[in-house]
Amino acid sequence: MSQTHLNVLAIFLCAVLAHVLPATTWLGAYAVLGPAHYLTEISWLHDRKYFVSRPRLWIITALAVLMIMLVRPNQPEADGVFCALLGGLVAADLGMSMVVTVLVTAFSAGIGMAGAKLGWGFVLAVVVLVPTLIHVFAFTTMFMLAGASRTRQTKDCLPLAALGLAAASFLLLPTVDLGDGSFLKTAEKSFPRLLELLSVPGHGVALRLVGFLGFAYAYHYVNWFLKTGLLGSHRVSSTRLVLLASAWAVVMFAYAQSIVVGLLVSLPLSLGHVLLELPLNMRTVRGLCSTSFLRPRLPTA
């Protein structure tokens, strides 16, 4: 089976699972496939110097931002400064222009001050949920679009069409939860405020949102592993492979204790891999902006 057909099949299976088992698909993808994806992608990025000219500086910046995010003092009045520092540090180290860096810093400060005023439930939705969706869905789509723009073959557009139809299905088709409800019972004890914001347990919009998140996460991770042969991310030394497998086992052990413990252990990996991938994402965006995908190839003489 070709890579294109595998991608279309994976999109279909992930969408079906997310429609009938939305909560289980979301948690299963994030808890099991997620850490494996973070570890293997960080390993792959490391071998390619994180797609920056000064990889050591970028690692230090990413670690600094990660530490700021994880150990931020719980003082609402400092949230604007915290978010401004976070946004400005990342923008500056990515080599953005002074104007863009100032705009990113100002926007980040606004998010922080709004969060302090409106409550961090707002920040959870804007600063965590939206960037997560951008990372697991928008950038996945952009990488697929970049690949199709390079080959300009009709068959490479099939996964893009399938991805769009699958995403639209969560607006057009009903989403039901055929699970036993154990996930929601556990989540009610661990994240009462989050479930209150999402109006879970329940049906309708909340269930469709959970289903879409489950699909977006599941396909994002599956798509990464489908590309291992193309990217060469599986070609690592036996020593590194043992280290990666051991780290993944530690995260699985943490989730076996409780969802909260698992999230606390996997969160640094999740945020870290998003930060380290930023230069690659920026390069992909610039490549798409400089490429006219719809322009037909001119015949050569």
Backbone torsions as a table, in degrees:
resi	resn	phi	psi	omega
1	MET	NA	134.7	-177.5
2	SER	-72.2	164.3	178.5
3	GLN	-60.2	-38.6	179.6
4	THR	-62.1	-47.3	-179.5
5	HIS	-66.2	-36.5	177.0
6	LEU	-62.6	-41.4	179.0
7	ASN	-63.7	-45.2	179.7
8	VAL	-63.0	-42.7	178.8
9	LEU	-63.4	-41.8	179.2
10	ALA	-63.3	-41.6	178.1
11	ILE	-60.6	-45.2	-179.2
12	PHE	-62.9	-47.2	-177.9
13	LEU	-65.2	-42.6	179.4
14	CYS	-64.0	-39.2	179.8
15	ALA	-66.7	-42.9	179.5
16	VAL	-62.7	-46.8	178.7
17	LEU	-59.3	-42.8	-178.3
18	ALA	-68.7	-27.0	177.9
19	HIS	-74.7	-37.3	-174.6
20	VAL	-97.8	-24.3	178.5
21	LEU	-135.2	63.1	-172.3
22	PRO	-59.3	-50.4	-177.1
23	ALA	-67.5	-42.9	-179.7
24	THR	-65.0	-40.1	179.0
25	THR	-64.1	-43.8	179.9
26	TRP	-62.1	-52.7	-178.3
27	LEU	-66.2	-42.9	-179.6
28	GLY	-61.5	-43.1	179.2
29	ALA	-65.0	-46.9	-176.5
30	TYR	-67.7	-40.5	-173.7
31	ALA	-80.7	-37.4	-173.7
32	VAL	-98.9	-55.5	-178.0
33	LEU	-76.0	-33.6	-176.5
34	GLY	-55.5	-57.5	-179.3
35	PRO	-58.6	-36.8	177.4
36	ALA	-64.0	-38.8	177.5
37	HIS	-66.3	-47.0	-178.3
38	TYR	-58.1	-48.3	-175.4
39	LEU	-65.6	-46.5	-177.9
40	THR	-70.3	-33.7	179.1
41	GLU	-72.7	-39.8	176.4
42	ILE	-60.2	-40.8	176.9
43	SER	-61.2	-43.7	-180.0
44	TRP	-66.4	-43.0	178.3
45	LEU	-63.6	-38.1	-180.0
46	HIS	-60.8	-41.6	179.7
47	ASP	-66.8	-20.9	-180.0
48	ARG	-108.2	19.8	175.8
49	LYS	55.3	30.5	174.2
50	TYR	59.2	17.3	177.9
51	PHE	59.0	35.2	175.6
52	VAL	-129.9	160.2	-179.4
53	SER	-77.7	-24.6	179.7
54	ARG	-126.0	78.5	-173.9
55	PRO	-60.4	-36.1	-179.2
56	ARG	-65.0	-41.7	178.3
57	LEU	-63.8	-39.2	-180.0
58	TRP	-66.3	-39.4	177.5
59	ILE	-62.2	-44.9	179.7
60	ILE	-61.9	-42.9	179.2
61	THR	-62.7	-46.3	-179.9
62	ALA	-61.3	-41.9	178.6
63	LEU	-65.3	-39.6	178.9
64	ALA	-63.9	-45.0	178.8
65	VAL	-63.4	-41.7	179.5
66	LEU	-61.4	-43.0	179.2
67	MET	-64.3	-40.7	178.1
68	ILE	-61.2	-41.6	-178.4
69	MET	-67.2	-36.0	-173.8
70	LEU	-86.4	-30.5	-175.0
71	VAL	-114.7	20.5	179.1
72	ARG	-55.6	130.4	178.3
73	PRO	-63.4	140.9	-176.7
74	ASN	-80.5	67.3	-179.6
75	GLN	-129.8	107.4	-175.4
76	PRO	-53.7	-35.0	-177.2
77	GLU	-68.4	-17.8	-179.0
78	ALA	-93.5	-2.2	-173.9
79	ASP	-64.8	-37.2	178.5
80	GLY	-63.4	-44.2	178.3
81	VAL	-64.0	-43.1	-180.0
82	PHE	-58.6	-50.9	-178.2
83	CYS	-66.9	-36.6	177.7
84	ALA	-63.4	-44.1	178.5
85	LEU	-62.3	-42.0	-179.4
86	LEU	-61.9	-52.1	-178.4
87	GLY	-65.7	-43.4	-179.5
88	GLY	-65.1	-39.0	-179.5
89	LEU	-63.9	-45.5	179.8
90	VAL	-66.4	-45.8	-178.3
91	ALA	-61.7	-43.1	-178.6
92	ALA	-65.9	-42.3	-176.7
93	ASP	-74.0	-20.9	175.7
94	LEU	-79.8	-0.3	177.0
95	GLY	79.4	22.2	178.2
96	MET	-70.6	157.2	179.9
97	SER	-65.4	164.1	-179.0
98	MET	-60.0	-41.3	-178.9
99	VAL	-63.0	-46.9	-179.6
100	VAL	-63.8	-40.8	179.2
101	THR	-61.2	-43.3	178.4
102	VAL	-63.7	-42.5	179.8
103	LEU	-64.0	-43.5	178.6
104	VAL	-63.0	-42.3	179.4
105	THR	-62.6	-44.9	179.9
106	ALA	-64.7	-42.9	178.7
107	PHE	-62.4	-42.8	179.6
108	SER	-63.4	-40.9	177.5
109	ALA	-62.7	-40.4	178.1
110	GLY	-62.0	-40.8	177.7
111	ILE	-61.6	-43.9	-179.2
112	GLY	-63.4	-44.5	-179.4
113	MET	-68.7	-35.9	176.6
114	ALA	-65.5	-39.1	178.0
115	GLY	-63.3	-40.6	179.6
116	ALA	-65.7	-33.3	-177.3
117	LYS	-84.4	-41.9	-174.5
118	LEU	-93.4	-10.1	-177.6
119	GLY	102.3	151.9	-175.2
120	TRP	-78.5	-2.1	168.4
121	GLY	-64.1	-36.4	175.9
122	PHE	-62.7	-45.0	-179.4
123	VAL	-65.6	-36.5	177.5
124	LEU	-57.3	-42.3	-178.7
125	ALA	-73.0	-41.3	-173.6
126	VAL	-86.3	-46.5	-171.8
127	VAL	-87.6	-24.0	-180.0
128	VAL	-105.2	-54.8	-173.7
129	LEU	-66.7	-47.9	-177.2
130	VAL	-64.8	-51.0	176.8
131	PRO	-60.8	-33.3	177.5
132	THR	-63.0	-45.0	178.1
133	LEU	-63.8	-38.4	177.0
134	ILE	-61.1	-42.7	-177.1
135	HIS	-69.9	-50.3	-172.0
136	VAL	-83.9	-18.0	-179.0
137	PHE	-116.8	-54.0	-175.8
138	ALA	-64.7	-46.3	-178.6
139	PHE	-72.0	-31.8	173.2
140	THR	-60.7	-43.8	177.9
141	THR	-63.0	-41.7	-179.2
142	MET	-66.0	-38.8	177.2
143	PHE	-63.7	-40.3	177.6
144	MET	-66.3	-39.8	178.3
145	LEU	-65.6	-38.9	178.3
146	ALA	-63.2	-41.2	177.9
147	GLY	-64.4	-42.3	179.1
148	ALA	-66.8	-34.2	-179.5
149	SER	-69.8	-27.7	178.6
150	ARG	-74.1	-41.9	-177.0
151	THR	-86.6	-32.4	-177.3
152	ARG	53.5	40.6	176.3
153	GLN	-108.7	139.7	-175.9
154	THR	-59.3	-38.4	-176.7
155	LYS	-62.1	-28.8	-179.5
156	ASP	-76.7	-8.6	175.5
157	CYS	-88.9	-13.4	-178.4
158	LEU	-60.7	-46.4	177.6
159	PRO	-60.8	-35.7	177.5
160	LEU	-63.0	-44.1	178.4
161	ALA	-64.2	-41.9	179.2
162	ALA	-63.9	-39.3	179.2
163	LEU	-64.2	-42.6	178.4
164	GLY	-64.1	-42.3	178.9
165	LEU	-65.7	-40.7	179.7
166	ALA	-63.7	-42.6	178.6
167	ALA	-64.2	-41.6	-179.9
168	ALA	-66.2	-26.6	-177.8
169	SER	-62.5	-25.4	179.9
170	PHE	-78.2	-9.8	172.0
171	LEU	-96.5	-32.2	-171.5
172	LEU	-98.4	-30.3	-175.6
173	LEU	-108.5	151.1	178.4
174	PRO	-70.1	147.5	175.2
175	THR	-116.0	125.5	-179.9
176	VAL	-121.7	154.5	178.5
177	ASP	-110.2	106.7	-179.4
178	LEU	-90.5	5.9	179.3
179	GLY	-74.0	176.5	-177.3
180	ASP	-86.0	0.6	177.9
181	GLY	83.8	2.8	-177.4
182	SER	-64.7	-33.8	179.3
183	PHE	-63.8	-45.3	-178.3
184	LEU	-66.8	-36.8	178.6
185	LYS	-63.8	-41.8	178.2
186	THR	-68.2	-42.4	-178.1
187	ALA	-66.2	-33.0	179.1
188	GLU	-60.4	-34.5	179.7
189	LYS	-77.7	-33.8	-173.6
190	SER	-90.0	-37.4	-172.8
191	PHE	-133.0	61.1	-178.1
192	PRO	-61.1	-37.5	-178.1
193	ARG	-68.3	-40.7	179.3
194	LEU	-62.6	-45.0	-179.2
195	LEU	-67.2	-31.7	176.1
196	GLU	-64.6	-40.5	179.7
197	LEU	-65.8	-37.3	-177.6
198	LEU	-89.5	-2.7	-176.8
199	SER	57.9	42.1	178.5
200	VAL	-108.0	141.2	4.2
201	PRO	-77.2	151.1	-178.1
202	GLY	170.6	-167.8	-177.8
203	HIS	-131.9	-170.0	178.0
204	GLY	77.3	-131.8	-172.3
205	VAL	-60.2	-44.3	-177.1
206	ALA	-61.3	-44.1	-178.5
207	LEU	-67.6	-37.7	176.8
208	ARG	-64.5	-39.8	178.9
209	LEU	-63.8	-45.6	178.3
210	VAL	-62.4	-40.2	178.0
211	GLY	-62.5	-44.5	179.1
212	PHE	-64.1	-41.7	177.4
213	LEU	-61.2	-41.9	177.7
214	GLY	-60.6	-43.8	178.0
215	PHE	-64.4	-47.1	-177.2
216	ALA	-60.8	-46.2	179.3
217	TYR	-65.1	-49.3	-175.4
218	ALA	-59.9	-47.4	-177.8
219	TYR	-70.6	-35.1	177.7
220	HIS	-56.6	-45.9	-178.8
221	TYR	-72.0	-44.3	179.9
222	VAL	-62.3	-41.1	179.0
223	ASN	-59.2	-38.1	178.0
224	TRP	-61.7	-46.2	-177.6
225	PHE	-72.5	-25.8	175.1
226	LEU	-69.0	-23.2	-177.6
227	LYS	-94.1	6.3	-175.2
228	THR	-59.8	-39.7	179.1
229	GLY	-66.3	-39.3	-179.5
230	LEU	-69.8	-41.9	-176.3
231	LEU	-86.0	-20.1	-177.5
232	GLY	75.7	19.7	-177.7
233	SER	-71.5	-12.2	179.6
234	HIS	-87.4	-9.6	-177.9
235	ARG	-87.1	84.4	179.5
236	VAL	-130.5	161.7	179.2
237	SER	-68.3	157.0	179.5
238	SER	-62.3	-34.0	179.0
239	THR	-64.0	-46.4	179.7
240	ARG	-66.3	-36.7	179.2
241	LEU	-61.3	-41.4	177.7
242	VAL	-64.2	-41.6	179.1
243	LEU	-63.5	-43.2	179.5
244	LEU	-64.3	-44.2	180.0
245	ALA	-64.7	-38.0	179.5
246	SER	-66.3	-42.8	178.7
247	ALA	-62.9	-41.5	177.7
248	TRP	-62.4	-40.9	179.5
249	ALA	-63.1	-37.2	177.9
250	VAL	-62.4	-43.1	179.3
251	VAL	-65.0	-41.2	178.5
252	MET	-62.7	-38.5	177.6
253	PHE	-63.5	-39.3	178.8
254	ALA	-63.5	-43.7	178.2
255	TYR	-65.7	-30.1	178.2
256	ALA	-65.9	-26.5	177.7
257	GLN	-74.2	-49.7	176.0
258	SER	-172.6	161.6	178.4
259	ILE	-62.1	-41.1	-177.5
260	VAL	-63.0	-46.8	179.1
261	VAL	-61.5	-42.9	179.0
262	GLY	-61.2	-43.3	179.1
263	LEU	-65.1	-39.6	179.4
264	LEU	-63.2	-35.7	-179.7
265	VAL	-77.8	-39.6	-175.1
266	SER	-84.4	-19.9	-177.4
267	LEU	-58.3	-46.0	177.5
268	PRO	-59.1	-38.3	177.5
269	LEU	-64.8	-43.9	-178.5
270	SER	-62.3	-51.7	179.9
271	LEU	-65.6	-39.6	-179.0
272	GLY	-62.2	-42.4	-178.0
273	HIS	-70.9	-31.1	175.7
274	VAL	-64.9	-44.6	179.7
275	LEU	-64.6	-45.6	-177.2
276	LEU	-67.5	-23.6	-178.9
277	GLU	-85.3	-10.0	-175.9
278	LEU	-53.9	-45.8	179.4
279	PRO	-59.1	-39.1	177.5
280	LEU	-64.8	-41.1	178.2
281	ASN	-63.4	-41.9	178.5
282	MET	-63.0	-40.6	178.8
283	ARG	-63.7	-40.3	179.3
284	THR	-64.1	-43.4	179.1
285	VAL	-62.4	-45.1	179.0
286	ARG	-62.4	-38.9	179.2
287	GLY	-63.7	-40.9	178.8
288	LEU	-67.8	-37.6	179.8
289	CYS	-66.7	-28.1	-178.1
290	SER	-93.6	0.1	-177.9
291	THR	-116.9	128.8	174.9
292	SER	-91.6	98.1	-175.2
293	PHE	-66.0	-31.9	-175.5
294	LEU	-86.2	-9.4	-178.2
295	ARG	-76.2	123.8	-179.2
296	PRO	-70.1	153.6	177.1
297	ARG	-69.0	135.5	177.3
298	LEU	-81.2	137.2	179.4
299	PRO	-64.9	139.4	178.6
300	THR	-88.7	149.0	-178.3
301	ALA	-73.5	NA	NA
